[in-house]
Amino acid sequence: MCRYCGQEFHLRSFVEEFPDASKLHQRDLDELRTVPVSLILGSFSIIEQFGPDWTPKKFADRDRVDTIIQSIQRDGYNPKPRDIIHLVNVAGKYWVASNGYHRIIAAKFLNLPTIQATVSVLTARNSVLKKRLLSFEERL
């Protein structure tokens, strides 16, 4: 069972691990960034279709990941503009904000060192939140 929500284990969720997430300030970076796949820890929001080890729980999701793996092996990692992954950066670690769970799983499976993504950075604007965020960052 997940220690945060009491449900079956699922991919790490930033909003579960840091309940004050909605109070943080988000700044979007303007260009695509190269992000180390090893620093992508989980999902920004709660997503239950993947296990804690990024394993898809449903056949349709496994099939989608397999298709992406085959495509990357055949053509390399070249996502179309509509397939760009959006990540949230907190203390140098990344969380999938939207669009890209299946591609991240494929990249992890293939041991790709980096991916291209749009990135938003979260920061705290008041001292109480800064202390909570610093404490959270130390646990990462």
N, C-alpha and C positions, 0 to 999 in steps of 0.2 A: 504494500500500500504506500501511496505517496504521503510523505510526512507533512506536506503543505496542505493538500486538499482532501486527504483521506480516501481518495479513489485509487483505482488501479494505477500502477506506475506508468508514467508518460514522460515525454521529453521535458527537460528542465524548462521552467517558465520564469522569466524575470519578474513579472507582476505577482507571481506567487511568492517568490523569494524576497521581493522588495515591495511590500504593500503600498508604500508611498510613491510608487512609480508615476502615478497620474499628476503628482505635484512637481515633478521635475521639468526643467526647461529643455525643449528639444531644438537643436540647431541642425538644419540640413546642410551637408557639404555639397558643393555645386557640381563636382565632377565624379566620374567613376573612380573608385579606389581599388587597389590591389590589396586583398585581405588574406592573411594566412588561414587556411581552412582549420588548422588545429586550434585557433583562437575563437572559433564559433562554438559557443557553449550550449545553445538551445534556442527556444522560442521566446519572443518578447511577451506574447500572450499565452494563454492556456491552449494547448493543442493536444488532443488525446489520441490522434490517429497514429502516432509514432511512439514506440517504447523509449525508455531512458537511454538506450544505446543507439537511438535513431532508427531502429528496425520498424518498418511499416507493419501495422497490425492487420490491415486488410489486403486481400488479394489484388484489388484494383490499384492500390498504392504500390505494392511490390512490383506489379507489372509495369507501372509507370516508371519506377526507378530503374528496372531492368532495361527498358527502352532507352532511357537517358544514358545509362552506362554503355549500351551498345553504340549509341550515337557518338558519345565522346571517344570511345575506342576507335571508331571508324573515321570520324571527322575532326577530332580534337575538341577542346572546350571553346565553343564559339556561340554563345547565346545570342539570340535575336534581341533587338531593343525591347520588345514586349516581355522578354523573359529575364530581364535584369533583376537580380536579387536586391532587396532592400534590407539592410542591416542596421541595428542600433548599437552604438559603441558606448560601453560603460567601462571606464578604467582600462582601456586597451583590450577588453574582451568584447565579443560580438554576440548578438542575439538576432535571430531572424524576425524582422518586423512584418514582412509580407513577401509573397511571391518568391518561392525558391526552395521550399523544404525538400522536394524530390531531388533537385539539382545538388543541394548541399549533401544529401545522403549519398548520391552517386559520386560526388567529389571525394567524400570521406572514404567510401569503398575503394575508389581507385587511387587513394593516397595522393591526390593532387595537392601540391604545396599551397597554391593560392587560387582565388577566384576573383572576378571583377564584380563589384557591387556598388550601389549607391549607399551612402552611409549617413546616418543622423547621430549626433552626439548628445548625450543627456548630461545635464549639469544641474546642480542645486543652487538656488538663489538665496537661501537664508541659512543661518548658522546651524540651526537644528537639523535641517535636511542635509546639510553638508556633513555633519557628524555622522548621521545615519548612513549616508552614502559611503563615507570613508570606512566605516565599520563593515559595511557590506563588501566593499572592494577588497578589504583585507582577508575576507573569507573565501574569495574566488580562487 
